[in-house]
Amino acid sequence: MARPFPYVSFLRVYEPLDAFDDAQQLAILEQRSRGRRITEQLDYEQSLRRVTRTVSDPFPHHEPDLVRVLHFPGNSGSTTPYYCPNQLSVRTTLAAESLDATLRGPLVDVLVPEAAREAQQARLDPDTFADSVAKLHTRSATWGVPFAWFVLIHEDDLTEVIEDNGRVSTVRISARVHECIDRARHAIAQLAIGAPELDLLEELTELTQWLEVFRRDAIVEIDYGAVADRVFPDESPHDVRIGIESLAEADMTGAAASYRRLASRWIPIRQLARAS
């Protein structure tokens, strides 16, 4: 499997087939038998074609949107398929808008030319775009997994380690959305008491609001991406949880110890973003 660079991690929400409208269901049914490894390879190949165009244009044009399938075990022991549409056209549009808001000068036009943006707007359907923005199934982060994501999962959640030629190509951890929401709310309550000034409190509040958009029987997945090879086996979910509990109990020593473990693991990776 190709190894993307820079490191990109994903937080995805999967829903049952009947959570989607008729058009989305048809697209899902056409792809539901495809294996996850093939889907990831197709996604990588499509992204590579976009960034190697002779004319700078990072947007997808008319290729069909990919759908990922997650088979999650139920209480009976059998698995049920859940689906996560890639929504790439919407996500790239939002990313371009974010880039435009954060960068200044001619660099934006070099990366995302005005002509490419206008062409992308012409391809978008205003109604489906608005619906997709309101219910975006995928979030991404570069150079490390955000600490807020770790609040959603526990060490005993369903974990899949994907290896390729002796290296960990990714680790995927999944849990039911209602469990993730409960964990986030518990952490929010603890932080509101112990450390209301932390950015993590605001991040968790916004993350919980996003998860509440989906059906209660949805599944949440953290996909580490290629960064997993540097950190797995990873104790970050445990360290984040212990750190928050320590803050709620005013145990600054315990909170500092948890942060040191997290920092030693993730700061070197995030520093790679500024390495030349």
LUMGU-577313 format. One record per atom (N, C-alpha, C): x, y, z. Coordinates in steps of 0.2 Angstrom, whole numbers, padded with zeros to 4 digits, always signed. Example, Ala and Ser with C-alpha at 12.3 -4.5 7.8 and 13.67 -1.06 7.14 Angstrom:
! LUMGU-577313
+0066-0028+0039/+0062-0022+0039/+0066-0016+0039/+0064-0011+0035/+0068-0005+0036/+0064+0000+0039/
! end
This chain:
! LUMGU-577313
+0004-0006+0000/+0000+0000+0000/+0004+0006+0000/+0002+0011-0004/+0006+0017-0004/+0006+0021+0003/+0011+0024+0004/+0012+0028+0011/+0011+0035+0009/+0005+0039+0011/+0005+0046+0010/+0009+0050+0014/+0011+0056+0011/+0015+0061+0015/+0013+0068+0013/+0012+0072+0018/+0013+0071+0025/+0008+0067+0028/+0010+0066+0035/+0005+0061+0039/-0002+0065+0039/-0007+0061+0037/-0014+0063+0038/-0017+0058+0042/-0021+0060+0047/-0026+0055+0050/-0033+0058+0049/-0037+0053+0050/-0044+0054+0049/-0049+0052+0055/-0054+0056+0056/-0060+0054+0060/-0066+0053+0056/-0069+0047+0056/-0074+0046+0051/-0080+0044+0055/-0086+0045+0052/-0092+0042+0055/-0096+0038+0050/-0097+0032+0051/-0101+0027+0047/-0108+0026+0049/-0112+0026+0044/-0119+0025+0046/-0122+0019+0042/-0128+0016+0044/-0131+0011+0041/-0134+0013+0034/-0135+0009+0030/-0137+0010+0023/-0144+0015+0023/-0148+0013+0027/-0155+0017+0027/-0154+0024+0030/-0148+0026+0032/-0147+0033+0035/-0146+0038+0029/-0145+0035+0023/-0144+0039+0017/-0150+0040+0012/-0150+0045+0008/-0155+0046+0003/-0155+0041-0002/-0160+0041-0007/-0160+0035-0012/-0154+0036-0017/-0152+0042-0019/-0146+0043-0023/-0140+0040-0020/-0139+0042-0013/-0133+0040-0010/-0133+0032-0009/-0139+0029-0008/-0139+0022-0007/-0137+0018-0013/-0139+0021-0019/-0137+0018-0025/-0129+0018-0026/-0126+0024-0025/-0119+0024-0025/-0116+0019-0020/-0118+0019-0014/-0116+0014-0009/-0116+0007-0012/-0122+0005-0014/-0123-0002-0017/-0118-0004-0022/-0116+0001-0026/-0112+0000-0032/-0105-0002-0029/-0103+0000-0023/-0096+0000-0020/-0096-0005-0014/-0101-0007-0012/-0101-0010-0005/-0097-0017-0005/-0096-0020-0010/-0092-0026-0010/-0084-0025-0011/-0082-0019-0012/-0075-0018-0013/-0072-0017-0006/-0066-0021-0006/-0062-0021+0000/-0059-0014+0002/-0058-0013+0008/-0055-0007+0011/-0048-0005+0008/-0044-0010+0007/-0037-0009+0005/-0038-0006-0002/-0042-0009-0006/-0043-0006-0013/-0046+0001-0013/-0050+0002-0009/-0053+0009-0008/-0048+0014-0007/-0044+0012-0002/-0038+0017+0000/-0033+0018-0005/-0032+0013-0009/-0027+0013-0015/-0030+0018-0020/-0037+0017-0021/-0040+0021-0026/-0040+0029-0024/-0041+0030-0018/-0041+0037-0015/-0034+0040-0016/-0029+0036-0014/-0022+0038-0015/-0020+0040-0022/-0022+0035-0027/-0021+0036-0034/-0024+0043-0037/-0030+0044-0035/-0034+0049-0037/-0031+0056-0034/-0029+0056-0028/-0025+0062-0025/-0019+0063-0029/-0015+0058-0030/-0009+0059-0034/-0010+0062-0041/-0015+0060-0044/-0017+0063-0051/-0018+0070-0050/-0022+0072-0045/-0024+0079-0044/-0018+0083-0043/-0013+0081-0039/-0008+0085-0037/-0002+0085-0043/-0003+0081-0047/+0002+0081-0053/+0000+0083-0059/-0006+0086-0059/-0009+0089-0065/-0004+0095-0068/-0004+0096-0074/+0001+0101-0077/-0001+0108-0075/-0008+0109-0074/-0011+0115-0072/-0013+0114-0065/-0011+0119-0060/-0013+0118-0053/-0021+0118-0052/-0023+0112-0050/-0030+0112-0049/-0031+0106-0044/-0032+0107-0038/-0033+0102-0033/-0039+0098-0032/-0044+0101-0036/-0051+0099-0035/-0053+0092-0039/-0057+0088-0036/-0059+0082-0040/-0064+0085-0046/-0064+0082-0051/-0068+0084-0057/-0074+0080-0057/-0074+0074-0061/-0080+0071-0062/-0080+0063-0060/-0075+0062-0056/-0074+0055-0054/-0079+0053-0048/-0082+0047-0048/-0087+0045-0043/-0084+0046-0036/-0088+0048-0031/-0086+0048-0025/-0085+0041-0021/-0080+0040-0018/-0078+0034-0015/-0082+0033-0009/-0084+0027-0007/-0087+0025-0001/-0083+0020+0003/-0082+0021+0009/-0078+0016+0013/-0084+0012+0017/-0082+0006+0018/-0086+0001+0022/-0083-0002+0028/-0087-0001+0033/-0084-0004+0040/-0089-0009+0042/-0086-0015+0044/-0090-0021+0046/-0089-0021+0054/-0094-0019+0057/-0094-0018+0065/-0098-0024+0068/-0095-0027+0073/-0098-0033+0076/-0104-0031+0081/-0109-0035+0081/-0115-0033+0085/-0115-0038+0091/-0120-0037+0095/-0121-0041+0101/-0121-0049+0100/-0124-0051+0094/-0124-0058+0092/-0118-0061+0090/-0113-0057+0088/-0107-0059+0086/-0106-0058+0078/-0111-0057+0075/-0111-0056+0068/-0109-0049+0067/-0107-0047+0061/-0105-0040+0059/-0110-0037+0054/-0111-0030+0055/-0115-0027+0051/-0112-0021+0047/-0113-0020+0041/-0109-0015+0037/-0112-0008+0038/-0107-0004+0039/-0109+0003+0039/-0105+0007+0034/-0107+0013+0032/-0104+0016+0026/-0102+0024+0028/-0097+0026+0025/-0094+0033+0025/-0093+0035+0019/-0097+0040+0016/-0095+0043+0009/-0089+0048+0010/-0085+0048+0005/-0079+0052+0005/-0080+0059+0005/-0086+0061+0001/-0088+0068+0001/-0082+0073-0001/-0078+0070-0006/-0071+0073-0007/-0072+0080-0010/-0077+0081-0015/-0079+0087-0018/-0080+0093-0013/-0084+0091-0008/-0086+0096-0003/-0080+0097+0002/-0077+0092+0004/-0071+0093+0008/-0065+0097+0005/-0064+0096-0001/-0059+0100-0005/-0061+0108-0005/-0068+0109-0007/-0070+0115-0007/-0069+0119+0000/-0071+0116+0005/-0070+0119+0012/-0063+0120+0013/-0059+0115+0011/-0052+0116+0013/-0049+0122+0009/-0051+0123+0003/-0049+0129-0001/-0051+0135+0002/-0057+0135+0005/-0060+0141+0008/-0056+0143+0014/-0054+0138+0018/-0050+0138+0024/-0043+0141+0022/-0040+0138+0017/-0034+0141+0015/-0034+0148+0013/-0039+0150+0009/-0040+0157+0007/-0040+0162+0013/-0043+0159+0019/-0044+0163+0025/-0038+0164+0029/-0033+0159+0028/-0027+0159+0032/-0021+0161+0029/-0021+0161+0022/-0015+0163+0018/-0016+0170+0015/-0011+0173+0014/-0012+0180+0011/-0007+0180+0005/-0008+0185+0000/-0004+0186-0005/-0005+0181-0011/+0000+0181-0015/-0001+0177-0022/+0000+0169-0021/+0002+0167-0015/+0003+0160-0014/-0004+0156-0014/-0010+0159-0012/-0016+0156-0013/-0018+0155-0020/-0016+0160-0024/-0018+0159-0031/-0013+0154-0035/-0007+0153-0032/-0003+0148-0035/-0005+0141-0033/-0008+0140-0027/-0010+0133-0025/-0017+0132-0027/-0021+0137-0027/-0028+0136-0029/-0030+0142-0034/-0029+0141-0040/-0030+0147-0045/-0037+0148-0045/-0039+0155-0046/-0045+0157-0047/-0050+0153-0052/-0046+0152-0057/-0050+0148-0063/-0052+0141-0060/-0048+0138-0056/-0050+0131-0053/-0055+0132-0048/-0055+0137-0044/-0061+0138-0039/-0067+0139-0043/-0067+0144-0048/-0073+0145-0052/-0076+0139-0055/-0072+0135-0058/-0074+0128-0061/-0077+0124-0056/-0074+0123-0050/-0076+0119-0045/-0083+0122-0042/-0084+0128-0042/-0091+0131-0040/-0096+0129-0045/-0094+0129-0052/-0099+0127-0057/-0101+0120-0057/-0096+0115-0054/-0098+0108-0054/-0102+0107-0048/-0102+0111-0043/-0106+0109-0037/-0114+0110-0037/-0117+0106-0034/-0125+0107-0034/-0126+0110-0027/-0129+0116-0027/-0130+0120-0021/-0134+0116-0016/-0139+0112-0018/-0143+0109-0013/-0139+0103-0009/-0136+0099-0014/-0132+0093-0011/-0126+0096-0007/-0123+0101-0009/-0117+0104-0006/-0119+0106+0001/-0125+0110+0002/-0127+0112+0008/-0129+0106+0013/-0132+0101+0010/-0133+0095+0014/-0127+0092+0017/-0122+0091+0012/-0116+0088+0014/-0112+0092+0019/-0112+0099+0019/-0108+0103+0024/-0112+0102+0030/-0118+0101+0031/-0122+0100+0037/-0120+0094+0040/-0119+0089+0036/-0117+0082+0039/-0111+0079+0035/-0106+0082+0037/-0099+0080+0034/-0097+0074+0038/-0095+0068+0035/-0094+0062+0038/-0086+0061+0040/-0082+0065+0037/-0075+0064+0038/-0072+0071+0040/-0067+0070+0045/-0063+0076+0047/-0056+0073+0046/-0051+0078+0045/-0044+0075+0044/-0039+0080+0048/-0033+0078+0050/-0028+0081+0053/-0022+0079+0050/-0017+0084+0050/-0010+0082+0048/-0005+0083+0053/+0000+0079+0053/+0005+0079+0058/+0003+0077+0065/-0001+0072+0065/-0003+0069+0072/-0011+0069+0073/-0013+0065+0077/-0020+0064+0079/-0021+0069+0085/-0026+0074+0084/-0028+0078+0089/-0030+0075+0095/-0028+0078+0101/-0029+0075+0107/-0037+0074+0109/-0041+0079+0106/-0048+0078+0107/-0051+0072+0104/-0048+0069+0099/-0051+0063+0096/-0050+0057+0101/-0044+0057+0105/-0043+0052+0109/-0048+0051+0115/-0051+0057+0116/-0056+0056+0121/-0062+0051+0119/-0063+0051+0113/-0069+0047+0110/-0068+0039+0111/-0061+0037+0111/-0060+0030+0111/-0057+0028+0118/-0057+0021+0119/-0054+0018+0124/-0049+0012+0122/-0045+0010+0126/-0040+0005+0124/-0043-0002+0122/-0049-0003+0125/-0052-0010+0123/-0057-0009+0117/-0058-0003+0114/-0062-0003+0108/-0059-0007+0102/-0063-0008+0097/-0061-0013+0092/-0055-0009+0088/-0050-0013+0088/-0044-0010+0085/-0041-0015+0079/-0040-0012+0073/-0037-0015+0068/-0030-0012+0066/-0025-0017+0066/-0019-0015+0064/-0017-0017+0057/-0016-0012+0052/-0014-0014+0045/-0007-0014+0044/-0004-0019+0042/+0003-0020+0041/+0005-0021+0034/+0011-0018+0032/+0013-0019+0025/+0020-0019+0025/+0023-0025+0022/+0030-0026+0022/+0033-0025+0029/+0030-0027+0034/+0033-0027+0041/+0033-0020+0044/+0029-0015+0041/+0028-0009+0044/+0020-0008+0045/+0019-0004+0050/+0012-0003+0052/+0010+0003+0047/+0005+0002+0042/+0003+0007+0038/-0002+0011+0040/-0006+0008+0045/-0011+0012+0049/-0014+0008+0054/-0017+0011+0059/-0021+0008+0064/-0028+0012+0064/-0033+0007+0065/-0040+0010+0065/-0044+0008+0071/-0046+0012+0075/-0050+0011+0081/-0057+0013+0080/-0062+0009+0082/-0069+0011+0081/-0073+0010+0087/-0079+0014+0088/-0083+0013+0093/-0090+0016+0091/-0095+0014+0095/-0102+0016+0093/-0102+0024+0095/-0106+0028+0091/-0106+0035+0092/-0109+0037+0099/-0114+0033+0101/-0117+0035+0107/-0112+0035+0113/-0107+0030+0113/-0102+0029+0118/-0097+0035+0117/-0095+0036+0111/-0091+0042+0110/-0093+0049+0113/-0100+0050+0112/-0103+0056+0114/-0103+0056+0122/-0105+0050+0125/-0105+0050+0132/-0098+0051+0135/-0093+0048+0132/-0086+0050+0134/-0084+0057+0133/-0086+0060+0128/-0084+0067+0127/-0088+0071+0132/-0094+0070+0133/-0098+0074+0138/-0095+0073+0145/-0093+0067+0147/-0090+0066+0153/-0083+0070+0154/-0079+0070+0149/-0073+0074+0149/-0074+0081+0149/-0080+0084+0145/-0081+0091+0145/-0083+0093+0153/-0087+0089+0156/-0089+0091+0163/-0083+0091+0167/-0078+0086+0166/-0072+0086+0171/-0068+0093+0169/-0067+0094+0163/-0063+0100+0161/-0066+0107+0163/-0073+0107+0163/-0076+0113+0165/-0075+0115+0172/-0074+0109+0176/-0072+0110+0183/-0065+0111+0184/-0061+0107+0181/-0054+0107+0183/-0049+0112+0178/-0051+0113+0172/-0047+0117+0168/-0051+0120+0162/-0056+0125+0164/-0060+0128+0160/-0057+0132+0154/-0050+0134+0156/-0047+0138+0151/-0043+0134+0145/-0043+0128+0146/-0040+0124+0141/-0044+0124+0134/-0040+0124+0128/-0043+0124+0122/-0046+0117+0121/-0044+0112+0124/-0047+0105+0123/-0054+0105+0125/-0056+0110+0130/-0063+0110+0132/-0068+0112+0126/-0065+0118+0123/-0069+0120+0117/-0069+0115+0111/-0063+0112+0110/-0063+0107+0104/-0068+0101+0106/-0068+0099+0112/-0072+0093+0113/-0080+0095+0113/-0081+0101+0115/-0088+0104+0114/-0090+0104+0107/-0086+0107+0102/-0088+0107+0095/-0088+0100+0092/-0083+0096+0094/-0083+0089+0092/-0090+0085+0094/-0092+0086+0100/-0098+0083+0102/-0104+0085+0098/-0105+0092+0097/-0110+0094+0093/-0110+0091+0086/-0104+0090+0083/-0104+0087+0076/-0106+0080+0077/-0104+0076+0082/-0106+0069+0082/-0114+0068+0083/-0117+0073+0086/-0124+0073+0088/-0128+0074+0081/-0125+0076+0076/-0129+0076+0070/-0131+0069+0067/-0127+0064+0069/-0128+0058+0066/-0132+0053+0070/-0135+0048+0067/-0139+0043+0070/-0135+0040+0076/-0139+0038+0081/-0136+0035+0087/-0133+0028+0086/-0135+0025+0081/-0132+0019+0079/-0126+0019+0074/-0124+0025+0073/-0118+0026+0069/-0111+0023+0073/-0106+0023+0069/-0100+0020+0071/-0094+0026+0070/-0090+0027+0075/-0085+0032+0074/-0078+0028+0073/-0074+0030+0069/-0068+0027+0067/-0062+0033+0067/-0057+0031+0071/-0051+0035+0071/-0046+0031+0066/-0043+0034+0061/-0039+0031+0056/-0032+0035+0057/-0027+0032+0060/-0021+0035+0061/-0017+0037+0055/-0018+0033+0050/-0014+0034+0044/-0007+0032+0045/-0002+0034+0041/+0005+0032+0041/+0008+0034+0047/+0006+0039+0051/+0009+0041+0057/+0009+0035+0062/+0004+0030+0061/+0004+0024+0066/+0011+0021+0067/+0015+0021+0061/+0021+0017+0061/+0026+0020+0066/+0025+0026+0068/+0029+0030+0073/+0027+0029+0080/+0020+0028+0081/+0018+0028+0088/+0015+0022+0091/+0013+0017+0086/+0010+0011+0088/+0015+0006+0091/+0013+0003+0097/+0007+0003+0101/+0007+0010+0105/+0001+0013+0104/+0000+0020+0107/-0005+0020+0113/-0002+0023+0118/-0006+0024+0124/-0009+0031+0125/-0010+0034+0120/-0013+0041+0120/-0020+0041+0123/-0024+0037+0121/-0031+0037+0124/-0031+0037+0131/-0027+0032+0134/-0026+0032+0141/-0023+0038+0144/-0018+0040+0141/-0015+0046+0144/-0019+0052+0144/-0023+0053+0139/-0028+0059+0139/-0033+0058+0144/-0036+0052+0145/-0041+0051+0150/-0038+0052+0157/-0032+0050+0158/-0029+0051+0165/-0028+0058+0166/-0025+0061+0161/-0024+0068+0162/-0030+0073+0163/-0036+0071+0160/-0042+0075+0161/-0044+0073+0168/-0044+0067+0170/-0046+0065+0177/-0042+0068+0182/-0035+0069+0181/-0031+0072+0186/-0033+0079+0187/-0034+0083+0181/-0036+0090+0181/-0042+0091+0185/-0047+0086+0184/-0054+0087+0188/-0053+0086+0195/-0047+0082+0197/-0046+0081+0204/-0041+0085+0207/-0039+0090+0203/-0034+0095+0205/-0027+0092+0206/-0026+0086+0203/-0019+0083+0204/-0015+0085+0198/-0011+0091+0199/-0007+0094+0194/-0001+0089+0193/+0001+0085+0198/+0007+0081+0196/+0005+0076+0191/-0001+0073+0192/-0003+0067+0188/-0005+0070+0181/-0008+0076+0181/-0009+0079+0174/-0003+0081+0170/+0002+0083+0174/+0009+0085+0171/+0012+0079+0168/+0012+0073+0172/+0015+0067+0170/+0011+0064+0163/+0005+0065+0163/+0001+0063+0157/+0003+0067+0151/+0004+0074+0152/+0005+0078+0147/+0012+0077+0144/+0017+0075+0149/+0024+0074+0147/+0024+0067+0142/+0020+0062+0144/+0020+0056+0140/+0017+0058+0133/+0012+0062+0133/+0009+0064+0126/+0014+0068+0122/+0017+0073+0125/+0022+0077+0122/+0028+0073+0119/+0030+0069+0123/+0036+0065+0121/+0034+0061+0114/+0028+0059+0114/+0026+0055+0108/+0024+0059+0102/+0021+0065+0103/+0018+0068+0097/+0021+0075+0095/+0025+0078+0100/+0028+0084+0098/+0034+0083+0093/+0038+0078+0093/+0043+0077+0088/+0039+0076+0081/+0034+0073+0081/+0030+0072+0074/+0027+0078+0072/+0025+0082+0076/+0022+0089+0074/+0028+0094+0072/+0033+0093+0075/+0039+0097+0072/+0041+0095+0065/+0040+0089+0063/+0041+0088+0056/+0038+0092+0051/+0032+0095+0053/+0029+0100+0048/+0033+0106+0047/+0038+0108+0051/+0042+0114+0050/+0049+0112+0048/+0050+0105+0047/+0057+0103+0045/+0058+0105+0038/+0064+0106+0036/+0066+0108+0029/+0070+0102+0027/
! end
